[in-house]
Amino acid sequence: MALSFLFRFRDFIAPTIDEHKAIIRDHTSCWWGWWKRPSEDDRRDVWDALNELARLESPVEIGLFDSGHGRVYPARVTQVIPPRRDDHGTSIVPPLPPGDEVLVPTYYRTSPFSRAWMRLSHIDEPIRFFGEYSFERLPTLPYYAPATLSRFEGKVIVADAELRGMDTTIWQIRPSRADDRHETIILSVPGVASPISNAPILTKSSRILHVTDPHFAVGAHREQHGWRLESEPNDGRRTLAEAIQQAVPPPIGLILVTGDLTFIGLPAEFTEARISLLKLLGIYDLDAGSLIVIPGNHDIKWTQEDAYDESARVTIAPAAAKENYRRFYRDLFFHDPNEDLSMGRRFVTPSGLVLEICAVNSSSLETGRHFLAGMGRVQEHAFVAVANALGWAAQPGLSLRLLALHHHLMLTEDLEPEASYYKGFGIAIDAPRILRLAATHGVQLALHGHKHRAFIGRSSIYELPEYAQPQYERGVISIVGGGSAGSTDVPHDSNYLNVIETESAGLTLKILRAQNRGAFQPMQAWKAGLELDGTLKRLVLADWRRLAEAQ
């Protein structure tokens, strides 16, 4: 029987084919979830056709394309559950028949990614596919003209790279004919393929989810992370992603993570962090282009110690210390991080506001011979590289400019512990310099983590007297600190999230708190207006005012 549809998949977490085959062996069938791309529509043409044709007595033969290894596995579909949307038009996970959950592999049984289901009665071994099948027709793909896509109709599928180059997961195919065209056409997938990019990214929502210091931990330090890990059996406790999903309903436009994803920077901890972030992307139907991540001091393994000690001397060379984080970044974004571990992005929100984010690594200690592992420092050239790429040097600008880093930029406590005096209270040791640099480049808002405490502040930035010119005022920067989202080493056993609503008239900050690993609940809400400074010809973020209702 010839294949009629080809479905794309990749082994992100577990061996996909083996897991589904095991369920078929034990239960005679399994459910296969369709993980669509965020830019992909519901593909009703495919699902309606499958729904009409697939029966237990007359299954439809499809192909499962493993994009990681370039193999195609034939499979038989006997039933489908097509895509569904809620009352707001948001794509949701369609429910399975009662009791059929056991027919889904455990690693994604409760996943938010599946947008449709196919019941498979058989998965065969890989076949010779490339050169034997052709495109019947291509779906509409964003960013490509119909004339470009029409070139694929009746063309032999020559190589797996042709399929990987398309931003879609389903193809209508047929066996090749003698008169089919035999040429290789590889499309480039539109997306962000570098850590720093000034290409505008359209967001589906004006809301930013700010998560910091989740501190995923395993082994001897498992108790440092308070939520259930995605890799652990479901014992009734929620994972961090599940707790966020319950408290912050879609839509979300982008996710910003300001460091300390791990406790001691182990590969297994980074794996937990990656799986959790992928789950969040699935919950909010986002791709990695809508995610910004920077490391914290716990993510860069500056010492050989098995336990984290922020006062330990830096003993590992910078390249080796960063390797686990670099691998995590590569596995998450599918491109290499830069040497500074920084990121830069330009987002265009539905409200019309342009949001430009300079995200820098504040754990760049290699320039100091006597630094301690917990201290923070930003390399000036790393900030300047992102700022130049975003065009900040050519002031003015009518965008909201945001600086993201891990370490805090001003003291957050009424009284700091005496023992922290010689460590600088954990503040970035070059905080005044970074604030002056940011203000000079028109930054209006800074987001950070590190301190495990929710914080809101504002600072007027002046040039040092010996360097002061007639224009000595550098600017005013609002600062928002996020409390830890997942650590157990927190005051009052409280974890935090920030949700920032960006509108043309201003920003609304909502601080959510979870106590004793309960539900995240609104704690406070603040608002700051956006005004146009006619003299400087740029947007100015006004002072914060607290709203009466946190809701």
Secondary structure, DSSP 8 states (H G I E B T S, - for coil): ----EEEEE--SSS-HHHHHHHHHHHHS-EEEE----TT----HHHHHHHHHH--SSS-EEEEEEETTTTEEEEEEEEEEE--EE-TTS-EE-----TTGGGGS-GGGTT-S---SEEEEEEE------TTTEEEEE----TT--HHHHHTTTTBB---HHHHHTSS-SEEEEEE--TTSB---------S--SSEEEEEEE-S-SEEEEE----B--GGGGGGB-SB-TTS---S--BHHHHHHHHS-S--SEEEEES--BSS--HHHHHHHHHHHHHHHHHTT--GGGEEEE--GGGS--SS-SS--TTSB--S-HHHHHHHHHHHHHHHHSS---TT--EEEEEE-TTS-EEEEEE--SB--TT-TT-BTT-BB--HHHHHHHHHHTTTTS---SSEEEEE-SS-SS---SS--GGGGGGGGG-BTTHHHHHHHHHHTT--EEEE-SSSS-EEEEEEEE--GGG--S--EEEEEEEEE---SSBSSSGGGEEEEEEEEEETTEEEEEEEEEETT---EEEEEEEEEEEEETTTTEEEE---EE-S---
